[in-house]
């Protein structure tokens, strides 16, 4: 491949890359950003709800049958329930 062919190929590739970057940037809209944040918030709330339900079950088990094992399980569930909030 000659030197001019290499330059032409590089120029075409650069033009393709730059034109595709413009399409990627134009794909980011306010609506897509808001949707992404909403999806993240929903996932966080779902995680919070799941760990809260697990904690509730562990506390009920501790109340019904107080024991060192039940207390350890309730403590572990409490610690796990804090994670989605951090």
C-alpha positions in Angstrom: 0.0 0.0 0.0 1.4 3.4 -1.0 1.9 6.3 1.4 -1.0 8.2 -0.2 -3.3 5.2 0.0 -2.5 4.9 3.7 -3.3 8.5 4.3 -6.5 8.3 2.3 -7.5 5.2 4.3 -6.7 6.9 7.6 -8.7 10.0 6.6 -11.7 7.9 5.6 -11.5 6.0 8.9 -11.2 9.2 10.9 -14.2 10.6 9.1 -16.2 7.5 9.8 -15.3 7.6 13.5 -16.1 11.3 13.9 -19.4 10.9 12.1 -20.4 8.0 14.4 -19.4 10.0 17.4 -21.9 12.6 16.4 -24.6 10.0 16.2 -23.8 8.7 19.6 -23.8 12.1 21.2 -27.1 13.0 19.5 -28.6 9.8 20.9 -28.3 11.1 24.4 -31.4 13.1 25.2 -32.8 14.6 28.3 -35.5 11.9 28.2 -32.9 9.1 28.0 -31.0 10.5 31.0 -34.2 10.9 33.1 -35.2 7.3 32.1 -31.7 6.0 33.2 -32.0 7.8 36.6 -35.6 6.4 37.0 -34.4 2.9 36.2 -31.6 3.2 38.8 -33.9 4.6 41.4 -36.4 1.8 40.8 -33.7 -0.9 41.1 -32.5 0.7 44.4 -36.0 0.8 45.8 -36.6 -2.8 44.8 -33.4 -3.9 46.5 -34.4 -1.9 49.6 -37.8 -3.6 49.7 -36.4 -7.1 49.2 -33.8 -6.6 52.1 -36.5 -5.0 54.3 -38.8 -8.0 53.8 -35.9 -10.3 54.7 -35.2 -8.3 57.8 -38.9 -8.4 58.8 -38.8 -12.2 58.5 -35.7 -12.4 60.6 -37.2 -10.2 63.3 -40.4 -12.2 63.3 -38.3 -15.4 63.7 -36.4 -13.9 66.5 -39.6 -12.8 68.3 -41.1 -16.2 67.9 -38.1 -18.2 69.0 -35.4 -16.1 70.7 -32.0 -17.7 70.4 -28.5 -16.7 69.7 -28.8 -18.1 66.2 -32.0 -16.1 65.5 -30.3 -13.0 66.9 -27.3 -13.5 64.6 -29.6 -13.9 61.7 -31.5 -10.7 62.5 -28.3 -8.8 62.9 -27.1 -10.1 59.5 -30.4 -9.2 57.9 -30.2 -5.7 59.4 -26.7 -5.2 58.0 -27.8 -6.4 54.6 -30.9 -4.1 54.7 -28.6 -1.1 55.1 -26.6 -1.8 51.9 -29.1 -0.4 49.4 -29.1 2.9 51.3 -25.4 3.4 51.3 
